[in-house]
């Protein structure tokens, strides 16, 4: 029994090898992984160099439908070693929502240009590649005592029409409920009225890690503002394409959409 428990712990929480390489996080589709190596080491993920901070911390994410194993290469003093980690499959739910207004299912053509410009703002905010290292800390939930009504990866069928998977985590809440910053960060986007996401905030946490808060009623932060974990950044709303008051949060590693639950589960 002790051997089995050790094996599970080894695979799913912290992994250590002769190169002093550690991981926090499960190697499951959609998950965020925090890594740590020896100081002054370099790291390659899938043969691409990624940022490593002065203490040896680095971060990366596993895409929703990743099928192949992930290869991590550690380079120090002109010597390198590789670790290959199996990526486990995640089961995704199907969520059907009927009775929606047509505009909530298929937007009218006259707003296509607006949607295009909104998307450019979001892509730019998420593409920040700073050296901040806030990502090394534990995240906290943005809303207290809230029920989760939508999960990452679920296939949404709206009025019988299949749509893109949901890439966030939805928290039900009364309109006007305070929303807290999940982690220290710097605001890279603060917009009151985007077509799909309504009141929207994006934070940079360093090394390509960003979080997004959607459908907010009030926004209390501005672009380039530094925010501390736990600060009230706004309130729950039903702005944008929302059928009721709730908070939708997203987590990205550069352009890879990740499961926010992977950093909130204790």
C-alpha positions in Angstrom: 0.0 0.0 0.0 2.8 2.4 0.9 4.4 1.7 -2.5 1.2 2.5 -4.3 0.6 5.7 -2.5 4.2 6.8 -3.2 3.7 6.1 -6.9 0.5 8.2 -7.1 2.2 11.0 -5.2 5.2 10.8 -7.6 3.0 11.0 -10.7 0.5 13.5 -9.7 1.9 16.1 -7.3 5.7 16.5 -7.0 8.2 14.8 -9.2 11.9 14.7 -8.4 14.7 13.2 -10.4 18.5 13.3 -10.5 18.4 16.7 -12.2 16.7 18.3 -9.1 13.6 18.9 -11.2 10.2 19.3 -9.5 6.7 19.7 -10.7 3.5 20.9 -8.9 0.3 20.0 -10.8 -1.2 17.0 -12.4 -0.1 16.0 -15.9 -3.6 16.0 -17.3 -5.0 17.7 -20.4 -5.8 21.4 -19.8 -3.7 21.7 -16.6 -1.3 24.3 -15.4 2.1 23.0 -14.3 4.6 24.9 -12.0 8.1 23.6 -12.3 11.3 24.2 -10.4 14.9 23.3 -11.3 18.3 24.3 -10.1 19.3 27.9 -10.3 21.0 29.0 -13.5 19.5 26.1 -15.4 17.7 26.4 -18.8 14.5 24.6 -19.6 13.1 23.5 -22.9 9.5 22.3 -23.3 8.8 20.4 -26.5 12.2 21.6 -27.8 11.5 25.3 -27.1 13.2 27.4 -24.5 10.9 28.9 -21.8 11.6 31.5 -19.1 13.1 30.4 -15.8 13.3 32.9 -13.0 16.3 33.5 -10.7 15.1 30.9 -8.2 14.6 28.2 -10.8 10.8 28.4 -11.2 9.1 28.1 -14.6 5.6 27.5 -15.8 3.8 25.8 -18.7 0.4 24.4 -19.7 -1.1 21.4 -21.3 -3.6 22.1 -24.0 -7.2 20.8 -23.8 -6.7 18.0 -26.4 -3.0 17.2 -26.1 -2.4 13.6 -26.9 1.3 13.1 -26.9 3.7 13.0 -24.0 5.5 16.2 -23.0 9.3 16.4 -23.1 11.2 18.6 -20.6 14.9 19.2 -21.2 17.1 20.6 -18.5 20.4 22.3 -19.5 23.1 23.4 -17.1 26.8 23.8 -17.6 26.5 22.6 -21.2 25.1 19.3 -19.9 21.5 18.3 -20.5 19.0 15.6 -19.5 15.4 15.0 -20.5 12.3 14.0 -18.7 9.3 12.6 -20.5 5.9 12.9 -18.8 2.8 11.1 -19.8 -0.2 13.4 -20.3 -3.4 11.9 -19.1 -6.8 12.3 -20.8 -9.6 14.4 -19.2 -13.3 13.7 -19.6 -15.3 16.7 -20.7 -19.0 17.3 -20.1 -21.7 18.3 -22.5 -23.8 21.4 -21.4 -27.1 22.1 -23.1 -28.7 25.5 -22.8 -32.1 26.1 -24.5 -34.5 29.0 -24.8 -31.8 31.6 -25.5 -32.4 34.7 -27.5 -31.0 34.4 -31.1 -28.4 37.1 -30.4 -26.9 35.0 -27.6 -26.4 32.1 -30.0 -25.4 33.7 -33.3 -24.3 37.4 -33.3 -25.7 39.7 -36.0 -23.4 40.5 -38.9 -23.2 44.2 -38.0 -21.2 43.4 -34.8 -18.6 41.2 -36.6 -16.1 44.0 -36.9 -16.6 44.9 -33.2 -16.0 41.3 -32.2 -12.8 41.2 -34.3 -11.4 44.3 -32.6 -12.4 42.9 -29.1 -10.4 39.8 -29.9 -7.4 41.8 -30.9 -7.4 43.5 -27.6 -7.6 40.2 -25.7 -4.9 38.6 -27.8 -2.6 41.5 -27.2 -3.2 41.5 -23.4 -2.5 37.8 -23.2 0.6 37.9 -25.3 2.6 39.9 -22.7 5.9 38.0 -22.0 7.1 39.7 -18.8 9.6 38.5 -16.3 7.2 38.9 -13.4 7.2 35.9 -11.1 3.8 36.1 -9.4 2.9 32.8 -11.0 4.9 30.9 -8.4 2.4 31.6 -5.6 -0.8 29.7 -4.9 -4.0 31.1 -6.4 -7.2 31.8 -4.3 -10.8 31.7 -5.4 -12.2 35.0 -6.8 -15.6 34.6 -5.2 -16.3 33.2 -1.7 -19.0 30.6 -1.1 -20.1 30.4 -4.7 -21.4 27.5 -6.7 -19.6 26.5 -9.9 -22.1 26.3 -12.7 -19.8 25.9 -15.7 -16.6 24.0 -16.1 -13.6 24.0 -18.5 -13.8 22.0 -21.6 -17.5 21.4 -21.6 -19.1 21.2 -25.1 -21.9 23.8 -25.1 -25.0 23.2 -27.2 -27.0 26.4 -27.4 -30.6 26.1 -28.7 -29.5 22.8 -30.2 -26.5 24.3 -32.0 -23.1 22.9 -31.0 -20.7 25.8 -30.1 -17.0 26.0 -29.1 -16.0 24.4 -25.8 -16.2 26.5 -22.7 -12.7 27.4 -21.7 -13.4 28.9 -18.3 -14.9 28.3 -14.9 -18.2 29.9 -14.0 -19.1 31.1 -10.5 -22.8 31.8 -9.8 -23.3 34.9 -7.8 -25.6 37.8 -7.1 -25.0 40.9 -9.2 -22.8 43.3 -7.4 -20.9 40.6 -5.4 -17.3 41.5 -4.8 -14.7 39.7 -7.0 -11.1 39.3 -5.7 -7.8 39.0 -7.5 -6.7 35.4 -7.5 -3.1 36.3 -7.6 -0.8 39.3 -7.6 -0.6 40.7 -11.1 -0.5 43.7 -13.4 -3.5 44.8 -15.4 -3.1 44.4 -19.2 -6.7 44.9 -20.1 -9.5 46.8 -18.4 -12.6 47.2 -20.6 -16.2 47.9 -19.6 -18.1 46.6 -22.6 -16.7 43.9 -24.9 -19.3 42.2 -27.0 -19.0 38.6 -25.7 -17.3 39.1 -22.4 -18.8 42.5 -21.3 -16.8 44.0 -18.4 -13.4 42.3 -18.8 -10.1 42.4 -16.9 -6.9 40.5 -17.8 -3.9 40.2 -15.5 -0.3 39.4 -16.3 1.4 37.1 -13.7 4.6 36.6 -15.5 6.2 34.1 -17.9 3.2 34.0 -20.2 0.7 33.2 -17.4 -2.5 35.4 -17.5 -6.0 35.3 -16.0 -9.2 36.8 -17.3 -12.4 37.9 -15.5 -15.6 38.3 -17.6 -19.2 39.6 -17.5 -18.3 42.1 -14.6 -20.7 44.8 -13.6 -18.1 47.1 -11.9 -14.4 47.3 -12.6 -12.2 48.9 -10.0 -8.7 48.6 -11.7 -7.0 50.3 -14.6 -4.5 49.3 -17.3 -0.9 48.9 -15.9 -2.1 48.9 -12.3 -0.4 46.4 -10.0 -2.9 44.5 -7.9 -2.3 42.3 -4.8 -3.9 38.9 -4.3 -7.2 39.3 -2.5 -7.8 42.9 -3.6 -11.4 43.6 -4.7 -11.1 44.3 -8.4 -14.8 44.6 -9.3 -18.2 43.0 -9.0 -20.1 40.1 -10.5 -22.4 41.2 -13.4 -24.3 39.9 -16.4 -22.6 42.0 -19.1 -21.7 40.9 -22.6 -23.2 37.6 -23.8 -24.4 36.4 -20.4 -27.8 35.0 -19.6 -27.6 35.8 -15.9 -25.3 37.1 -13.2 -22.1 35.1 -12.9 -18.3 35.4 -13.1 -16.4 33.5 -15.8 -12.6 33.2 -15.2 -10.0 32.0 -17.7 -6.4 30.9 -17.3 -3.8 31.0 -20.1 -0.2 30.2 -20.7 0.5 32.4 -23.7 -2.2 31.2 -26.3 -2.9 27.9 -24.6 -6.2 27.9 -22.8 -6.0 26.1 -19.5 -8.4 24.9 -16.8 -8.7 27.4 -14.0 -9.7 24.6 -11.6 -6.2 23.2 -11.9 -4.8 26.1 -9.9 -7.7 26.5 -7.5 -8.0 22.9 -6.3 -6.2 22.2 -3.1 
